[in-house]
Amino acid sequence: MNLEELLQKLDDIVKTLESQNLSLDECVKEFDKGVNISKKCISILEENKGKITELKKEMDKICEYELNLENDKLK
């Protein structure tokens, strides 16, 4: 499941908790589902943060190399 699908499930859980007359046991079960889904969302975001950080470092190296080439041409 991707992040968008997980966020939609969280939204559905919130709507269920806000709009329906649920027993305490049902509320706790829904809340537990929400916590588990939130953990999955955080995991996906952390994984992508790492990927983005690595890609940014690669891009910085490329930009620095191109800048050095330009400086060499101006000399």
C-alpha positions as CSV (number, residue, x, y, z in Angstrom):
1,M,0.0,0.0,0.0
2,N,1.4,3.4,-0.8
3,L,1.4,6.6,1.3
4,E,-1.7,8.1,-0.3
5,E,-3.8,4.9,0.3
6,L,-2.6,4.7,3.9
7,L,-3.5,8.4,4.5
8,Q,-7.0,7.7,3.0
9,K,-7.4,4.8,5.5
10,L,-6.4,7.1,8.3
11,D,-8.9,9.7,7.2
12,D,-11.6,7.0,7.0
13,I,-10.8,5.9,10.6
14,V,-11.1,9.5,11.8
15,K,-14.4,10.0,10.1
16,T,-15.7,6.7,11.6
17,L,-14.6,7.7,15.1
18,E,-16.1,11.2,14.7
19,S,-19.4,10.2,13.1
20,Q,-20.6,6.9,14.5
21,N,-21.8,5.7,17.8
22,L,-19.2,3.1,18.6
23,S,-18.6,1.2,21.7
24,L,-15.5,1.9,23.7
25,D,-14.1,-1.4,22.5
26,E,-14.8,-0.5,18.8
27,C,-13.2,2.9,19.3
28,V,-10.1,1.3,20.8
29,K,-9.8,-1.1,17.9
30,E,-10.2,1.7,15.3
31,F,-7.6,3.8,17.2
32,D,-5.2,0.9,17.2
33,K,-5.6,0.5,13.5
34,G,-4.9,4.2,13.1
35,V,-1.7,4.0,15.2
36,N,-0.5,1.0,13.1
37,I,-1.2,2.8,9.9
38,S,0.6,5.9,11.2
39,K,3.7,3.9,11.9
40,K,3.6,2.6,8.3
41,C,3.3,6.2,7.0
42,I,6.2,7.3,9.1
43,S,8.3,4.4,7.9
44,I,7.5,5.3,4.2
45,L,8.4,9.0,4.8
46,E,11.7,8.1,6.6
47,E,12.7,5.8,3.7
48,N,11.9,8.5,1.1
49,K,13.7,11.1,3.2
50,G,16.9,9.0,3.0
51,K,16.5,8.6,-0.8
52,I,15.9,12.3,-1.3
53,T,19.0,13.1,0.9
54,E,21.2,10.8,-1.2
55,L,19.8,12.2,-4.5
56,K,20.4,15.8,-3.3
57,K,24.0,14.9,-2.5
58,E,24.5,13.4,-6.0
59,M,23.0,16.5,-7.5
60,D,25.2,18.8,-5.5
61,K,28.3,16.9,-6.8
62,I,27.1,17.3,-10.4
63,C,26.4,21.0,-9.9
64,E,29.9,21.5,-8.3
65,Y,31.5,19.6,-11.2
66,E,29.7,21.7,-13.8
67,L,30.6,24.9,-12.0
68,N,34.2,23.9,-12.0
69,L,34.0,23.2,-15.7
70,E,32.6,26.7,-16.3
71,N,35.2,28.3,-14.2
72,D,37.9,26.5,-16.1
73,K,36.5,27.7,-19.4
74,L,36.6,31.3,-18.2
75,K,40.3,31.2,-17.4
